[in-house]
Amino acid sequence: MVSRRSHQKSRTGCAQCKKRRIKCDELRPACSNCVKHSITCDFQSGSPSSASPAHPPKLLKQVSSLKSPGSKRSSVRSRPLISNGLDPAELQMGDLELLHQFVTSTCYTTSNRTESHDLWRITVPQEGFHHDFLMRGILAIAAHHLSHLRPDQAADYQNIAHSHQDKALSTFQTAITNMNETNCHAFFALSSLIVVYAFASPRKPGTLALTDDSQDSPGEASWLPMIRGVNSILQQVWPWVESGPLRGLLQPGVINTMDIRLPKPAAHQLKELAGLCETAEGGEEAVAAYRDAVRALQKCYAKIFTRASVECEVGTAFTWPVEVPDKFIQLLNARAPEALVILAHYCVVLHHLDDYWWMTGWAAHVMGNIYSELNESWREWIQWPSDTISRNERCLVWRPLSPDMMPSQTPVSMTSS
């Protein structure tokens, strides 16, 4: 007696084959049996036989506030742009639009260095094809850019941006525990885009958007610790990135800034801040933290003022947040007036980035909220940075100076007395 040949049952076949009780070969976009009998296969409709339950993403602590509270999620379903067996009829045209936006426009708005533009336009998207979290980060930034360019559709594009960013951060958080020489470039690129995303997200009035403490709105991105977090990631993978395909995005070395002669108004303000540090309350640890923060601010001013054409203005401007000590961050968190005054003078640097669509208005936003935090006796300390921003001046842009703006003949001393 011949035994019946065994076969493997198909539990994920199309509905037509199941109805006729025949084995489905599960070919896409239509199985062989449906093609043979000229009937419509339900695979063609894109309806999956079973759906995986959706799990809310666990967001990184410092970027969990990047999505607006209560925002409605876009109904657009997102999936990898390239996958095996993807039916052309199921192309996600919205995602393709975002990718097109990024490589034709957005990529030119992350830096003013022309030599970095091709890296953002070509190399970063190529990395994104191998790392889902980076591709979603690219699409999220592009969606935010379109929300800026198309105000009448801003809410829709912001929801799409939130959706992609949530998924990017969920995967990013899981994968970051396994950074290596292969994936470090994708981590570096997404970390940079996360900062852009934070600044591009809608601002809320009355918040500094400064630290992770409870005084700031939970729906506001904490930009300062985010910049520091990106730097900490970069430091871990620096040797690999420095010799990899994205090495052109790294900040080149700069000259010694301690001997730079700044314009008189800026030099005078730094000298005043140096004096403020020595009389600050909070003990020697606080005084040392303020002193270090002002010294870092002097370096940042000098880098902006003497910026070479090969340097990235964004990267230069963001050196101050990563160089201030942890104690200074704690003092900012406590809203110490001396720390807020120093931050107000850093807003002069942020104002130099105001022409970037994702930075427009940030310096004025932070300055306005610092003003609200300080009482009347402290507000005179922020008069110069406030006036500089309100007059839309770029006081650290190098240009021939009038006599009253000529540089100070002596560099600002930041040594302790």
Secondary structure, DSSP 8 states (H G I E B T S, - for coil): ----------SS--HHHHHHT------SSS-HHHHHTT---GGGGT--SS----------GGGGGGS-TT----S-----SS-TT--GGG--HHHHHHHHHHHHTGGGGS-S-HHHHHIIIIIHHHHHTT-HHHHHHHHHHHHHHHHHH-GGGHHHHHHHHHHHHHHHHHHHHHHGGG--TTTHHHHHHHHHHHHHHHHHS---TT----SSSTTS-TTS--HHHHHHHHHHHHHHHHHHHHTSTTGGGS-------TT----HHHHHHHHHHHHHHHT-SSHHHHHHHHHHHHHHHHHHHHHHHT--TTS-HHHHHTHHHHHS-HHHHHHHHTT-HHHHHHHHHHHHHHHTTTTSTTTTTHHHHHHHHHHHHS-HHHHGGGHHHHHHHHTT--TTS-----GGG---SS----S--
